[in-house]
Amino acid sequence: MQIGFFFCTILSSKTMENAQNQKIIISGHSGFALRHTWLKKAHDLCRSDDKAFLNDNATVKLGVGKNMVQSIRFYALLCDVLRSEEKNDREHSIYLVDIFIDSGHDPYLDYVETIWLIHHKLVTNSDLVSYYEFFNSFNNTTFTNDSYREFLRRKISEKHVKKLPAEETLKRDVDCFLSNYTVKMEEKPTDSFGALLRELNLIKTTERSIYKRIYKKATDISDFIFLYVLSQFWYKHYQTHTVLSLRAISQDSESPGMVFQMHEDEVHKKLKTISEVKKIPAFISETAGIINMNLDTNAQHLSKSAVKNLLKIYTNKS
């Protein structure tokens, strides 16, 4: 497959840094949810002009207002579609820059696996606190905008940032996060007016503005997107380990259980299914009631296998 590399000069979104040079990203989206066509538009714009987002005519080329241009840039940066990945190893990860070239895996986002890849990119970025904390540490099944915002404020204060974000800034960020994922109870995810991540159907809301998580079942997630997220988690956090417990795969930060919002029993079902797939270098075991996932070789081999198998989804569906 042809691989396109390009560079795009863009302005960074606002961050707050602490003494250890950690940062949190809480603005830059201008309040807009990520739309279905935006990442492809950003890719194509930068392919023809490496300084496109700095030019005054970006609004004309994208056909949107100035604030929406900033929002498109914000999401494209976070999803790495505006960065050259030439120096990185494609054997172990799928880069979203490869998705959006015209001859890419899925330039028009026809497959839900690609949307899961985008979701995974956002919720495993610890700087992007509204996304990361919701999917990795906030445990409430039902909640309000205010209750999540209060939880997030506490988490930010634990990061020892030099200055806490203003209440209005934090509110705007939480509002934007929820608008990205939330579907009304009576609404179908596909009726969400172009808001891409709502298609995953992870959060619902009622007329009383009570939000509710929608937990996924094993059958909701394709085997190879689950395997890919598992391999990324294993490679990033447990690269020297050949055995991982069901609990870790279900409950650790950035684990498949957290990314896909799955209960432990559903993660167990999915691991059993994956273990039955031929040519997957991993298998499930149970000893004295302890359930583990085991590698035939190592985490590097698992990640390579996961990438190859996930890419086959696009080939087989085309």
C-alpha positions in Angstrom: 0.0 0.0 0.0 1.2 3.5 -0.8 2.2 5.4 2.3 1.9 9.1 2.3 4.0 11.3 4.5 3.5 15.0 5.0 4.2 17.7 7.5 1.8 20.3 8.6 2.7 23.3 10.7 0.0 23.9 13.2 -0.4 25.9 16.4 -0.6 23.9 19.6 -3.8 23.8 21.7 -3.7 25.5 25.1 -2.2 23.4 27.8 -1.4 23.8 31.5 2.0 22.5 32.6 3.3 21.6 36.1 6.8 21.6 37.4 7.5 18.2 36.0 6.5 19.4 32.5 3.3 17.4 32.5 0.4 19.0 30.8 -3.3 18.8 30.4 -5.2 19.7 27.3 -8.5 21.4 28.1 -9.1 23.7 25.1 -8.6 24.1 21.4 -11.8 22.4 20.3 -13.8 25.7 20.3 -16.7 23.7 21.7 -17.3 21.6 18.6 -17.7 17.8 18.5 -15.6 15.9 16.0 -17.5 15.6 12.8 -17.4 12.7 10.4 -15.5 14.4 7.6 -13.1 16.5 9.5 -10.0 14.3 9.7 -10.1 13.5 6.0 -10.4 17.3 5.3 -7.5 18.1 7.5 -5.3 15.4 5.9 -6.1 16.6 2.4 -5.6 20.3 3.3 -2.2 19.7 4.7 -1.2 17.4 1.9 -1.5 20.2 -0.6 -0.1 23.0 1.7 2.1 22.2 4.7 1.2 25.6 6.3 -2.5 25.4 5.5 -3.8 26.0 9.0 -1.7 29.2 9.4 -3.1 30.7 6.2 -6.0 33.2 6.2 -7.7 31.2 3.4 -8.0 28.1 5.5 -11.6 29.0 6.2 -12.3 29.2 2.5 -10.6 25.9 1.7 -12.4 24.0 4.4 -15.7 25.9 3.9 -16.1 26.6 7.6 -15.7 29.5 10.0 -12.5 30.4 11.9 -13.4 28.7 15.2 -14.3 25.5 13.3 -11.0 25.6 11.5 -9.3 25.7 14.9 -11.4 22.7 16.1 -10.6 20.6 13.0 -6.9 21.3 13.6 -7.3 20.4 17.3 -8.8 16.9 16.6 -6.5 16.2 13.6 -3.4 16.9 15.8 -4.7 14.7 18.6 -5.4 11.9 16.2 -1.9 12.3 14.5 -3.3 12.7 11.0 -1.2 15.9 10.7 2.1 14.4 11.6 4.6 12.4 9.6 5.1 9.0 11.1 8.1 8.2 8.9 10.3 7.4 11.9 7.9 5.1 13.7 7.4 1.4 13.4 4.3 0.4 11.6 4.8 -3.2 12.5 3.5 -2.5 16.1 0.9 0.2 15.6 -1.6 1.5 13.0 -1.1 5.1 12.3 -4.2 7.1 11.5 -2.3 9.1 8.9 -2.4 5.9 6.8 -6.2 5.8 7.1 -6.9 9.0 5.3 -4.7 9.0 2.2 -6.9 8.3 -0.9 -5.5 4.8 -1.2 -5.5 4.3 2.6 -7.2 1.8 4.7 -10.5 3.7 5.2 -10.3 7.3 4.1 -14.1 7.9 4.4 -14.6 6.1 7.7 -16.9 3.4 6.3 -15.9 0.9 9.0 -16.6 1.1 12.8 -13.2 -0.4 13.5 -11.7 2.9 12.3 -13.9 4.9 14.7 -12.8 2.6 17.5 -9.2 3.4 16.5 -9.9 7.1 16.8 -11.6 6.6 20.1 -8.6 4.6 21.3 -6.2 7.3 20.3 -8.1 9.9 22.3 -8.9 7.9 25.5 -5.3 6.6 25.9 -3.8 10.2 25.8 -3.4 11.1 29.5 -3.0 14.8 28.6 -6.5 14.8 27.2 -8.0 14.7 30.7 -11.7 14.8 30.0 -11.4 11.7 27.8 -8.8 9.9 29.7 -10.2 10.2 33.2 -13.8 9.3 32.1 -12.8 6.0 30.5 -10.0 5.1 32.8 -10.9 6.3 36.3 -14.5 7.6 36.6 -16.6 4.6 37.6 -20.1 6.1 37.8 -22.7 4.3 35.6 -25.1 7.3 35.8 -23.9 10.8 36.3 -24.6 14.5 35.6 -22.5 17.0 33.8 -21.8 18.7 37.2 -20.8 15.4 39.0 -18.3 14.5 36.3 -16.9 18.0 36.1 -16.4 18.0 39.9 -14.7 14.6 39.7 -12.4 15.9 36.9 -11.5 19.0 38.9 -10.3 16.8 41.7 -8.3 14.6 39.3 -6.7 17.7 37.8 -5.8 19.1 41.3 -4.0 15.8 42.0 -1.8 16.4 39.0 -0.4 19.4 40.8 -0.8 21.8 37.9 0.5 25.3 38.7 -2.9 26.8 38.2 -6.3 25.0 38.1 -8.4 25.8 35.0 -11.1 28.4 35.3 -14.5 26.9 36.0 -15.9 28.2 32.6 -12.9 26.6 30.8 -13.4 23.3 32.4 -17.2 23.4 31.9 -16.7 24.1 28.2 -14.3 21.2 27.9 -16.6 18.7 29.6 -19.5 20.0 27.6 -17.5 19.3 24.4 -16.4 15.9 25.6 -20.0 14.8 26.3 -21.3 16.2 23.1 -18.8 14.0 21.3 -20.1 10.8 22.7 -23.7 11.4 24.0 -26.7 10.1 22.2 -30.2 10.9 23.4 -32.1 7.9 24.7 -34.7 8.0 21.9 -32.0 8.7 19.2 -30.1 6.2 17.1 -26.3 6.6 17.1 -26.4 6.9 13.3 -28.8 9.9 13.6 -26.2 12.1 15.4 -25.8 14.8 12.7 -22.3 13.9 11.8 -20.7 13.6 15.3 -18.4 10.8 14.7 -17.8 9.3 18.1 -21.5 9.1 18.9 -21.7 6.1 16.5 -20.0 4.0 19.2 -23.0 4.5 21.4 -21.1 4.7 24.7 -23.1 7.4 26.5 -26.8 8.1 26.6 -28.8 11.0 28.1 -32.4 11.7 29.1 -34.4 14.8 28.9 -33.5 15.4 32.6 -29.8 15.6 31.6 -28.9 12.4 33.4 -26.1 10.6 31.6 -25.7 6.8 31.5 -22.8 4.6 30.3 -23.7 2.0 27.7 -21.5 -1.0 28.5 -20.5 -3.2 25.6 -20.9 -6.9 25.2 -18.3 -9.2 23.7 -20.4 -9.5 20.6 -20.4 -5.7 20.1 -16.7 -5.6 19.4 -15.0 -7.3 16.5 -12.3 -9.8 17.5 -9.4 -8.0 15.7 -10.1 -4.5 17.0 -10.2 -5.9 20.5 -7.0 -7.8 19.9 -5.4 -4.7 18.5 -6.3 -2.6 21.7 -5.1 -5.5 23.9 -1.8 -5.7 22.0 -1.2 -1.9 22.3 -2.0 -2.1 26.1 0.3 -5.1 26.6 3.1 -3.6 24.5 2.9 -0.2 26.2 2.5 -1.2 29.8 3.7 -4.9 30.2 6.1 -5.4 27.4 8.4 -7.8 29.3 5.4 -9.9 30.6 4.2 -13.0 28.9 1.1 -13.5 31.2 -1.6 -10.9 32.1 -4.5 -11.4 34.4 -8.1 -11.0 33.4 -8.4 -8.3 36.0 -5.6 -6.3 34.5 -7.0 -6.6 31.0 -10.4 -5.5 32.3 -9.6 -2.9 34.9 -6.2 -1.3 34.3 -6.0 2.1 32.7 -5.9 1.9 28.9 -6.9 -1.7 29.0 -9.5 -3.2 26.6 -12.0 -3.3 29.4 -11.7 0.4 29.9 -11.4 1.5 26.3 -14.4 -0.5 25.2 -16.3 0.0 28.4 -16.8 -3.7 29.1 -17.5 -5.6 32.3 -15.0 -8.2 33.3 -17.3 -11.1 32.3 -17.6 -9.7 28.8 -13.9 -9.2 28.5 -13.5 -12.9 29.5 -15.9 -14.0 26.8 -13.9 -12.0 24.2 -10.6 -13.4 25.3 -12.0 -16.9 25.0 -13.1 -16.1 21.5 -9.8 -14.7 20.5 -8.0 -17.7 21.9 -9.9 -19.9 19.4 -8.7 -17.8 16.4 -5.9 -19.6 14.5 -2.5 -17.9 14.2 -3.1 -15.6 17.2 0.0 -15.9 19.4 -2.0 -15.9 22.7 -4.2 -18.2 24.7 -6.4 -18.1 27.8 -5.8 -20.3 30.8 -7.4 -20.8 34.2 -5.6 -22.2 37.3 -7.2 -22.3 40.7 -9.9 -19.9 39.6 -7.3 -17.3 38.3 -7.9 -16.5 34.6 -4.9 -15.3 32.6 -4.0 -14.4 29.0 -0.7 -16.0 27.9 1.6 -15.2 25.1 3.3 -17.8 23.0 6.3 -15.6 22.5 6.3 -11.9 23.5 4.4 -8.6 23.4 6.2 -7.5 20.2 5.1 -10.6 18.4 1.5 -10.1 19.6 1.4 -6.4 18.4 2.7 -7.4 15.0 0.1 -10.1 14.7 -2.7 -7.7 15.8 -1.7 -5.1 13.2 -1.7 -7.7 10.4 -5.0 -9.1 11.4 -6.8 -5.8 11.8 -5.6 -4.6 8.4 -7.1 -7.7 6.9 -10.5 -6.4 8.0 -10.2 -3.6 5.5 -9.0 -5.9 2.8 -11.8 -8.4 3.3 -14.5 -5.7 3.4 -13.4 -3.8 0.4 
